[in-house]
Structure formats: C-alpha cells, structure tokens
Amino acid sequence: MENLDATTLWTPAGWRHDTGLRLDDDGRILAVDGVAPVADAARLVPGIANLHSHAFQRAMAGMAERQTDPRDSFWTWRETMYRFAAGFSPDTLYAVASQLYVEMLEAGYTTVCEFHYLHHAPDGRRYDDPAAMSRALIAAARDTGIRLTLLPVLYMTGGFDERPLSERQRRFGHQVEDYLDLLQRLRGDVGHGLRVGCSLHSLRAVPPQAMAETLAALPADSRVHIHIAEQVAEVEDCLAIRKARPVRWLFDHAPVDERWTLVHATHLDEDETQAIARSGATVAICTTTEGNLGDGLFPLRDYLDAGGCWGVGSDSHISVSPIEELRWLEYGQRLITRRRNIAVDAAVPSVGETLMRGVAASAADSTGHAIGSLAVGEYADALVLDAQAPIFAGAQDEDALDRWLFAGNRPAVRETWVGGRRVVADGRHKDRDAVAAAYRRAMRVLLETA
C-alpha cells in the first residue's frame, strides 16, 4: 500500500506541515507523522461523504426545468421522475450509477450513501434475483472505486392515509418480511468498501407498525436513514393524520440516536431542532436539490447553535459538487438573514473550516465507515488539492479552505484517494472515457422509453 505525503495536511484539528499518512495493507491509517514531502506534494484534505443519493436520477438532471403547471413544485417534479424511473433495468442502472460515481470522485466525494428504492421491474414483478438492482449499484461502486453505504428503501404506502402505492410506485414496494430478506441477502456482500443499512422512505410511505417491526429486526449497529419534513405539505398531512409534526412524531415513536440520518429536515420548529441536536442524529442537507425543487431552507444557524450534527448530499444530482452544496448552504443563510459569514463561531471564524469540520464530524456515524478526519484507524480517503490552481495563488493556511469553497467553479481536486488507492489523477478518473461511453448508450435506451 502506497503512503501519502503532503507539505500541508488538514484535519479537523487544524493544519499540519511536512506530514504524511502511513497506511496498512487495507488502506487504514497507521500513523500521521512527519515525513519528508515528495517533490510535487500539495495540500491534502479528507474526502467528503455524500450522505444522500438517488443514483438513477442523475440521468434526468436538467430534464424537468420546463413548466408543466403554474404551481410547479416537488409534487409535479415527482411525476416526471416516475415516468423516467420506469425505463431502468439493472444494466442501465449500472451504467448511470457508474457515470455518477466517476463524477463524484472527480469532484471530491469519496463515499456515497445510496438511498435506493428502484427495486423491481417496472410492472412491480420481482427479478429472479430480488437484489438485482441493488447489486448493480454495488458493482458500479466497486468498479469505479467509491466507498458505498447501500441503503435499500422500505416503501409501502402512498401517503399518511396508508393508501396503496400507485401504478408508477409499484416497483418501489416491499412488505416488511420481503424487505428484511433483501437486507439479509445484501449483508453477505459487506466488506471494506461496502456497508448495508436501512432506509425508511418517509413517514408517509411506512406505516407505524411496519416501522416498529423493521427497526426491531435490524442489527444493533445498522444505520437508519429517512426522508423527513422536506415539504410543507408533508408537515401539514402529518399534523392532520398523526396529530404531530413529522420530526416530533418520529422522536416519540423511534429510538433516534447517532445511527440515524434525517434527510432534509427542512421544516422544523424550535423543539424539533433541539431534539435532533440532542439525539446525536445527523441531518443530511441537500442544498442544490432543495433549491431546485423549491423545498425551502434548512435552519442552519439555529441548528449549529444547538450543537447539531450535519452533512451534505447531492440527492437528485442536479449538481454533483460538494463545493456547490457547501457554498449554497452558506449562501442560503446569507440571503434570508441579509448578513455574511453565518456558519462560524468564536473559535472558528472561517466559514470554509466550519463547513469542512461539519462534514468530517458526521461522516462515520452516517455512513458506518471509519472515515472523515484522516485520523489513525480511519481509511485513507483523501483529496490532493491542485497547488497550481489559480485560486490557491499565495494561499495561506488560514484562507486555503475558504478559497477552495468560495473562489469559483474551476475544479481544484488533483487527486482522489479511497482506502489508500488513487482513483483520480490530474483531475480525471482512470476510467472516465469508457464509463462515459457506456452512459451515453444507456441514455439512448432510457430516452426511448421516458
């Protein structure tokens, strides 16, 4: 296993100079210590975990930007998504996910949490291998080199009133017994680069008794992810039928702790904000998708003041850039407060450093992998920043992260390493061209049926 050397290494504890990572054969960090830097060494930072992904939606990014209704919203966008989802097979899902994961690795994501609900054939029939679609995602992650937390989704009903799934939702559905069987099948594939957890699609899609049965059957260390409080209509429906706001209802009925990731959690009251922060759960904020769908803005400042844990995800992949997710997380707060430099505190006045500390702190708990901080015992998932990029001209330690996140859109990741193995060099994934060619073929197939 090759060691990683750097003139400057950033961890949440700050910058270190003339520092290297000594690795074991599995790509875990044995030591972070002083070494003579190699001639072209540069700034090294932890890889970023993408906490929320629907891989298939990358294929439709940019195809839902024409008005279909004067009141266009998430709910009208969802109808377009359903039509597009109907064309996927394991082969096309593998090609689209591979393209997405290459883009993620080149952008600086080294781990992805795949919130996967495209389980069955379009008519709802099970494939001969019930895990065929899940295995397509596992293969795409393995072949491209990204670390994966696969989160098969339990999806049972079409609303809080427990109406049956619609025709276009049939390929998403499971009963609890079949769902638990799927998880058991997939756990046999778990290894250094793969964890398997549980996703409850949402409170509206999983009835209370089914949620309780599923949670009771999970291994004690299983990660649990759930969409929650993304839309105002969802909050209103939950209040009308379950007589409580979504996050409040969840905390009253489930043992939410650091193993949990609440996706979006956009619409919170003060009590819910405090409850999430106290629990140790992570909120996966998907800024570009939430903006694209018109969801709303997460109450970041209140949540930071409460000590809450958070990370970012690219969700529908309207953007595949951790820089953009983090930048617009801050910019959204500036727009609603009409002030600057919101994500800071007295000890850390740099927005860039505050944001990087946030994503580092949530990575292990949300994904189940030993990652996030480039610390001893963690996997060496790291980014080598391009020292020759114009944005770093004259950069000092105190402004390097801010320059990276806020100084433009030209790519500044020179190398990406996952588990001590380099998968991106000179800004290009090793298989970029072949993967793109397969993606174009898959898109021709998908567009014939969309």
C-alpha positions as CSV (number, residue, x, y, z in Angstrom):
1,M,0.0,0.0,0.0
2,E,1.4,3.4,-1.0
3,N,1.9,6.0,1.7
4,L,0.5,9.6,1.2
5,D,2.8,12.5,1.6
6,A,1.9,16.2,1.8
7,T,3.5,19.5,2.5
8,T,0.3,20.5,4.3
9,L,-2.4,18.3,5.8
10,W,-5.8,19.5,7.1
11,T,-7.7,17.6,9.7
12,P,-10.5,19.0,12.0
13,A,-7.7,19.7,14.5
14,G,-6.1,22.1,12.0
15,W,-3.3,22.2,9.5
16,R,-0.1,20.2,9.9
17,H,3.1,20.7,7.8
18,D,5.6,18.2,6.3
19,T,3.1,15.4,7.2
20,G,2.3,12.0,5.8
21,L,-0.1,9.2,6.2
22,R,1.4,5.8,6.8
23,L,-1.0,3.0,5.7
24,D,-1.6,-0.7,6.4
25,D,-2.5,-3.1,3.6
26,D,-6.2,-2.4,3.9
27,G,-5.7,1.3,3.4
28,R,-6.2,2.3,7.0
29,I,-4.0,5.0,8.6
30,L,-1.3,3.6,10.9
31,A,0.3,7.0,11.7
32,V,0.0,10.7,10.9
33,D,3.6,11.9,11.3
34,G,6.3,14.0,9.9
35,V,7.9,12.8,6.7
36,A,10.0,14.4,4.0
37,P,7.5,15.6,1.4
38,V,7.7,14.4,-2.2
39,A,8.6,16.9,-4.8
40,D,5.1,17.6,-6.1
41,A,3.3,17.2,-2.7
42,A,0.4,19.6,-2.1
43,R,-2.4,20.3,0.3
44,L,-4.2,17.1,1.5
45,V,-7.8,17.2,2.9
46,P,-10.2,14.5,3.9
47,G,-12.5,13.1,1.2
48,I,-16.2,14.2,1.6
49,A,-19.0,11.8,2.3
50,N,-22.1,12.3,0.2
51,L,-24.9,11.4,2.6
52,H,-27.8,11.2,0.2
53,S,-28.0,9.9,-3.4
54,H,-30.6,8.6,-5.7
55,A,-28.3,7.4,-8.5
56,F,-30.8,6.9,-11.2
57,Q,-32.0,10.5,-11.0
58,R,-28.6,11.7,-12.5
59,A,-30.0,10.6,-15.9
60,M,-32.9,13.0,-15.7
61,A,-30.9,16.0,-14.3
62,G,-31.9,19.1,-16.3
63,M,-34.9,17.5,-17.9
64,A,-37.6,18.8,-15.5
65,E,-36.9,22.5,-16.0
66,R,-39.9,23.3,-18.2
67,Q,-43.1,24.5,-16.6
68,T,-45.8,21.8,-16.6
69,D,-48.1,23.7,-14.2
70,P,-48.2,27.3,-13.0
71,R,-47.9,25.8,-9.5
72,D,-44.9,23.6,-10.3
73,S,-43.4,22.1,-7.1
74,F,-41.8,18.9,-5.8
75,W,-45.0,17.1,-6.4
76,T,-45.2,17.9,-10.1
77,W,-41.5,17.2,-10.5
78,R,-42.1,13.8,-8.9
79,E,-44.5,12.8,-11.7
80,T,-41.7,13.5,-14.3
81,M,-39.3,11.4,-12.1
82,Y,-41.8,8.5,-12.0
83,R,-42.0,8.4,-15.8
84,F,-38.2,8.4,-16.2
85,A,-37.7,5.8,-13.5
86,A,-39.9,3.3,-15.4
87,G,-37.3,2.6,-18.0
88,F,-34.5,1.4,-15.7
89,S,-33.1,-2.1,-15.7
90,P,-30.1,-3.4,-13.8
91,D,-27.9,-2.8,-16.8
92,T,-28.9,0.8,-17.3
93,L,-28.8,1.5,-13.6
94,Y,-25.2,0.2,-13.5
95,A,-24.2,2.5,-16.4
96,V,-25.8,5.6,-14.9
97,A,-24.5,4.9,-11.4
98,S,-21.0,4.4,-12.8
99,Q,-21.1,7.7,-14.5
100,L,-22.4,9.4,-11.4
101,Y,-19.8,7.8,-9.2
102,V,-17.0,8.9,-11.5
103,E,-18.3,12.5,-11.4
104,M,-18.5,12.3,-7.6
105,L,-14.9,11.0,-7.3
106,E,-13.6,13.7,-9.6
107,A,-15.5,16.4,-7.6
108,G,-14.2,15.2,-4.2
109,Y,-16.8,12.8,-2.8
110,T,-15.1,9.6,-1.7
111,T,-18.2,7.9,-0.1
112,V,-21.8,7.8,-1.1
113,C,-24.9,6.8,0.8
114,E,-27.2,5.3,-1.8
115,F,-30.9,5.7,-0.8
116,H,-32.1,3.1,-3.2
117,Y,-35.8,2.4,-3.9
118,L,-35.8,1.2,-7.5
119,H,-36.1,-2.4,-6.5
120,H,-38.3,-4.3,-9.0
121,A,-39.2,-4.5,-12.7
122,P,-41.4,-1.6,-13.9
123,D,-44.6,-3.6,-13.5
124,G,-43.7,-4.5,-9.9
125,R,-42.7,-8.0,-10.6
126,R,-39.6,-9.3,-8.7
127,Y,-36.4,-10.0,-10.6
128,D,-35.2,-13.6,-10.4
129,D,-32.6,-12.2,-8.1
130,P,-34.6,-9.9,-5.8
131,A,-31.4,-7.9,-5.2
132,A,-30.5,-7.4,-8.8
133,M,-30.9,-3.6,-8.8
134,S,-29.0,-3.3,-5.5
135,R,-26.2,-5.4,-6.9
136,A,-26.0,-3.1,-9.9
137,L,-25.2,-0.3,-7.6
138,I,-22.7,-2.3,-5.6
139,A,-20.9,-3.3,-8.9
140,A,-20.8,0.3,-10.0
141,A,-19.3,1.5,-6.8
142,R,-16.8,-1.4,-6.7
143,D,-15.7,-0.8,-10.4
144,T,-15.3,3.0,-10.0
145,G,-13.7,2.8,-6.6
146,I,-16.1,4.9,-4.5
147,R,-16.9,3.8,-1.0
148,L,-20.6,2.8,-0.6
149,T,-23.2,2.7,2.1
150,L,-26.1,1.0,0.4
151,L,-29.5,1.9,2.0
152,P,-32.3,-0.2,0.4
153,V,-35.6,1.6,1.0
154,L,-38.7,0.3,2.6
155,Y,-41.6,1.9,0.7
156,M,-45.1,0.6,1.4
157,T,-47.8,3.2,1.1
158,G,-48.7,6.3,-1.0
159,G,-49.5,8.7,1.9
160,F,-50.1,9.2,5.6
161,D,-53.6,7.8,5.0
162,E,-51.9,4.4,4.0
163,R,-53.4,4.4,0.5
164,P,-51.9,1.7,-1.8
165,L,-48.9,2.5,-3.9
166,S,-49.8,3.9,-7.3
167,E,-49.1,2.1,-10.6
168,R,-45.8,4.0,-11.0
169,Q,-44.7,3.3,-7.5
170,R,-45.2,-0.5,-7.7
171,R,-41.5,-1.2,-8.5
172,F,-40.5,0.5,-5.2
173,G,-42.7,-1.6,-2.8
174,H,-42.0,-4.3,-0.3
175,Q,-43.7,-5.9,2.6
176,V,-41.7,-6.0,5.8
177,E,-40.7,-9.7,5.5
178,D,-39.5,-9.3,2.0
179,Y,-37.6,-6.2,2.8
180,L,-35.8,-7.8,5.7
181,D,-34.9,-10.7,3.4
182,L,-33.4,-8.3,0.9
183,L,-31.2,-6.7,3.6
184,Q,-30.1,-10.2,4.7
185,R,-29.1,-11.1,1.2
186,L,-27.1,-8.0,0.7
187,R,-25.2,-8.2,4.0
188,G,-23.3,-11.1,2.6
189,D,-21.6,-8.6,0.2
190,V,-20.3,-6.3,3.0
191,G,-16.6,-5.6,3.0
192,H,-14.1,-2.8,3.4
193,G,-15.8,-0.6,0.8
194,L,-19.4,-1.5,1.4
195,R,-21.8,-1.2,4.3
196,V,-25.5,-2.1,4.1
197,G,-28.0,-0.1,6.2
198,C,-31.7,0.6,6.2
199,S,-33.8,3.4,4.7
200,L,-37.4,4.2,5.6
201,H,-38.5,6.2,2.7
202,S,-40.6,8.6,4.8
203,L,-43.3,8.6,7.4
204,R,-45.9,8.8,4.7
205,A,-44.6,5.7,3.0
206,V,-44.0,3.4,6.1
207,P,-47.0,2.8,8.4
208,P,-46.2,3.0,12.2
209,Q,-46.4,-0.8,12.9
210,A,-44.2,-1.6,9.9
211,M,-41.6,0.9,11.0
212,A,-41.5,-0.6,14.5
213,E,-41.2,-4.2,13.2
214,T,-38.4,-3.2,10.8
215,L,-36.4,-1.3,13.4
216,A,-36.7,-4.2,15.9
217,A,-35.3,-6.6,13.4
218,L,-32.2,-4.6,12.4
219,P,-28.7,-5.3,13.7
220,A,-27.7,-3.0,16.6
221,D,-25.2,-1.1,14.6
222,S,-27.3,-0.6,11.5
223,R,-27.5,2.9,10.1
224,V,-31.1,4.2,9.5
225,H,-31.9,7.0,7.0
226,I,-35.2,8.6,6.4
227,H,-36.7,11.5,4.3
228,I,-38.4,13.8,6.7
229,A,-40.1,17.3,6.8
230,E,-38.9,18.1,3.3
231,Q,-42.2,19.7,2.2
232,V,-44.7,21.9,3.9
233,A,-47.5,19.7,2.6
234,E,-45.8,16.7,4.3
235,V,-45.8,18.6,7.6
236,E,-49.5,19.5,7.2
237,D,-50.5,16.0,6.3
238,C,-48.7,14.5,9.3
239,L,-50.3,17.1,11.6
240,A,-53.7,16.3,10.2
241,I,-53.5,12.5,10.4
242,R,-50.9,11.7,13.1
243,K,-51.6,14.9,15.2
244,A,-47.9,15.8,15.4
245,R,-45.2,17.4,13.2
246,P,-43.1,14.7,11.4
247,V,-39.8,15.1,13.4
248,R,-41.8,15.3,16.7
249,W,-43.8,12.2,15.8
250,L,-40.6,10.3,14.8
251,F,-38.9,11.1,18.1
252,D,-42.0,10.0,20.0
253,H,-42.0,6.6,18.2
254,A,-38.5,5.6,17.4
255,P,-35.1,5.4,19.3
256,V,-33.4,8.1,17.2
257,D,-29.7,8.4,18.0
258,E,-26.3,8.8,16.3
259,R,-27.0,5.8,14.0
260,W,-29.8,7.9,12.3
261,T,-29.6,10.3,9.4
262,L,-32.6,12.6,8.8
263,V,-32.6,13.6,5.2
264,H,-33.7,17.3,4.5
265,A,-35.5,18.1,7.8
266,T,-36.1,21.4,6.1
267,H,-39.2,22.5,8.0
268,L,-38.5,22.3,11.8
269,D,-39.8,24.1,14.8
270,E,-37.6,25.1,17.7
271,D,-38.4,21.9,19.7
272,E,-37.6,19.7,16.8
273,T,-34.4,21.4,16.1
274,Q,-33.3,21.0,19.7
275,A,-34.4,17.3,19.7
276,I,-32.4,16.4,16.7
277,A,-29.3,18.1,18.0
278,R,-29.6,16.4,21.4
279,S,-30.1,12.9,19.9
280,G,-26.7,12.9,18.0
281,A,-28.5,12.1,14.7
282,T,-27.2,13.6,11.5
283,V,-29.2,15.9,9.2
284,A,-28.3,15.3,5.5
285,I,-28.8,18.7,3.9
286,C,-29.1,18.6,0.1
287,T,-28.9,22.3,-0.8
288,T,-28.9,22.1,-4.6
289,T,-31.8,19.7,-4.8
290,E,-33.8,21.5,-2.1
291,G,-33.2,24.7,-4.1
292,N,-34.1,23.1,-7.4
293,L,-37.3,21.6,-6.1
294,G,-38.3,24.7,-4.2
295,D,-38.3,22.9,-0.8
296,G,-37.1,25.7,1.4
297,L,-34.0,26.5,3.5
298,F,-32.7,24.4,6.5
299,P,-32.5,26.5,9.7
300,L,-28.7,26.1,9.8
301,R,-27.8,28.9,12.3
302,D,-30.3,27.6,14.9
303,Y,-29.1,24.1,14.4
304,L,-25.4,25.0,14.8
305,D,-26.2,26.9,18.0
306,A,-27.9,23.8,19.3
307,G,-24.8,21.7,18.6
308,G,-26.4,19.6,15.9
309,C,-24.6,17.2,13.6
310,W,-25.0,17.6,9.8
311,G,-23.6,16.6,6.4
312,V,-24.4,17.1,2.7
313,G,-25.9,15.1,-0.1
314,S,-26.4,15.6,-3.8
315,D,-29.8,13.8,-3.8
316,S,-31.3,14.2,-7.3
317,H,-27.8,15.2,-8.7
318,I,-28.9,18.4,-10.3
319,S,-25.3,19.2,-9.2
320,V,-22.6,16.7,-8.4
321,S,-20.3,19.0,-6.4
322,P,-19.6,19.2,-2.7
323,I,-18.3,22.7,-3.3
324,E,-21.7,23.8,-4.5
325,E,-23.6,22.0,-1.8
326,L,-21.5,23.7,0.9
327,R,-21.3,27.1,-0.7
328,W,-25.1,27.4,-1.2
329,L,-25.7,26.0,2.3
330,E,-24.0,29.2,3.5
331,Y,-25.3,31.5,0.8
332,G,-28.9,30.5,1.5
333,Q,-28.4,31.6,5.1
334,R,-26.9,34.9,3.9
335,L,-29.9,35.6,1.7
336,I,-32.5,35.1,4.4
337,T,-30.6,37.0,7.1
338,R,-29.0,39.6,4.8
339,R,-25.7,39.1,6.6
340,R,-22.4,37.4,5.7
341,N,-20.3,34.7,7.2
342,I,-23.1,32.8,9.0
343,A,-21.6,29.3,9.6
344,V,-18.9,30.4,12.0
345,D,-18.4,30.7,15.8
346,A,-16.0,32.5,18.1
347,A,-13.4,29.7,18.0
348,V,-13.6,29.1,14.2
349,P,-14.2,32.4,12.3
350,S,-13.6,30.7,8.8
351,V,-16.8,29.6,7.0
352,G,-14.8,27.1,5.0
353,E,-13.3,25.5,8.0
354,T,-16.6,25.3,9.8
355,L,-18.2,23.6,6.9
356,M,-15.4,21.1,6.4
357,R,-15.5,20.3,10.1
358,G,-19.2,19.7,9.9
359,V,-18.9,17.2,7.0
360,A,-16.0,15.5,8.7
361,A,-17.8,15.1,12.0
362,S,-20.8,13.3,10.5
363,A,-19.1,11.0,8.1
364,A,-18.5,7.9,10.2
365,D,-21.8,8.0,12.1
366,S,-23.9,8.5,9.0
367,T,-22.1,6.1,6.7
368,G,-21.0,3.4,9.1
369,H,-17.4,3.5,7.6
370,A,-14.3,4.5,9.5
371,I,-13.8,7.8,7.6
372,G,-13.9,11.5,7.8
373,S,-10.9,13.0,9.6
374,L,-7.8,11.3,8.3
375,A,-7.1,10.1,11.8
376,V,-5.3,7.0,12.9
377,G,-7.5,3.9,12.4
378,E,-9.6,5.5,9.7
379,Y,-9.4,4.7,6.0
380,A,-7.2,7.0,3.9
381,D,-9.9,8.6,1.8
382,A,-8.3,11.9,0.8
383,L,-8.2,14.7,-1.7
384,V,-5.0,16.3,-3.1
385,L,-5.8,19.8,-4.0
386,D,-4.2,21.3,-7.1
387,A,-1.5,23.7,-5.8
388,Q,-1.2,25.2,-9.2
389,A,-4.8,26.2,-9.5
390,P,-5.1,30.0,-9.7
391,I,-7.4,30.1,-6.7
392,F,-4.6,29.0,-4.5
393,A,-2.0,31.6,-5.6
394,G,-0.4,32.9,-2.5
395,A,-2.8,30.8,-0.3
396,Q,-2.1,30.6,3.5
397,D,-3.4,28.0,5.9
398,E,-6.0,30.4,7.3
399,D,-7.6,31.0,3.9
400,A,-7.0,27.8,1.9
401,L,-10.3,26.2,2.6
402,D,-12.3,29.4,2.1
403,R,-10.6,29.8,-1.3
404,W,-11.4,26.3,-2.3
405,L,-15.1,26.6,-1.4
406,F,-15.8,30.2,-2.4
407,A,-13.4,31.2,-5.2
408,G,-15.0,29.9,-8.3
409,N,-16.0,26.8,-10.2
410,R,-12.8,25.6,-11.9
411,P,-12.1,22.1,-10.5
412,A,-9.3,22.1,-7.9
413,V,-9.1,18.4,-6.9
414,R,-6.0,17.0,-8.5
415,E,-6.1,13.5,-7.0
416,T,-8.7,11.4,-5.2
417,W,-7.7,8.5,-2.9
418,V,-10.1,5.9,-1.5
419,G,-8.7,3.5,1.0
420,G,-5.2,4.4,0.1
421,R,-5.8,3.8,-3.6
422,R,-5.6,6.6,-6.2
423,V,-8.7,6.6,-8.4
424,V,-8.4,10.2,-9.8
425,A,-5.2,11.6,-11.1
426,D,-4.7,15.0,-12.7
427,G,-8.4,15.6,-12.2
428,R,-9.5,12.6,-14.3
429,H,-10.9,9.3,-13.2
430,K,-8.9,6.4,-14.6
431,D,-12.0,5.0,-16.4
432,R,-13.7,8.3,-17.3
433,D,-13.9,7.8,-21.1
434,A,-15.1,4.1,-21.0
435,V,-17.7,4.9,-18.3
436,A,-19.0,7.9,-20.3
437,A,-19.3,5.9,-23.5
438,A,-21.4,3.3,-21.6
439,Y,-23.5,6.0,-20.1
440,R,-24.3,7.5,-23.5
441,R,-25.5,4.1,-24.7
442,A,-27.7,3.7,-21.6
443,M,-29.2,7.2,-22.1
444,R,-30.3,6.3,-25.6
445,V,-32.1,3.3,-24.2
446,L,-33.7,5.3,-21.4
447,L,-34.8,8.2,-23.6
448,E,-36.7,5.8,-25.9
449,T,-39.0,4.8,-23.0
450,A,-39.2,8.1,-21.0
